[in-house]
Amino acid sequence: MTESGEFSRVIQEMRLRAGLSFRELSERMGVSVGAIHQYFYRYRGDKGSSTIKWFLRYARACGCEVTLT
C-alpha cells in the first residue's frame, strides 16, 4: 500500500471508530462537509488541507490523542 493509501486508511479508521458521519465530523471541526471530503479524497500537500494542524484538528474531533515525537 502506498503512503497516501495508508494515511487514508488511518484517517478513515479514526472516523469510523469514533462513530462519526462526515456531517458530524465537519460540525465538530467547524468546516463544511466538502472540506472533509477534500481532506479524504483530493488535495494533500502544499495547496491542500493536509497539514499537521489540520490532522490534529481532525484527530481531536474524532476523540483521538496524537503524540508527535
Secondary structure as UniProt FT lines:
FT   HELIX           3..18
FT   HELIX           22..29
FT   HELIX           33..41
FT   TURN            46..47
FT   HELIX           52..61
FT   TURN            62..63
//
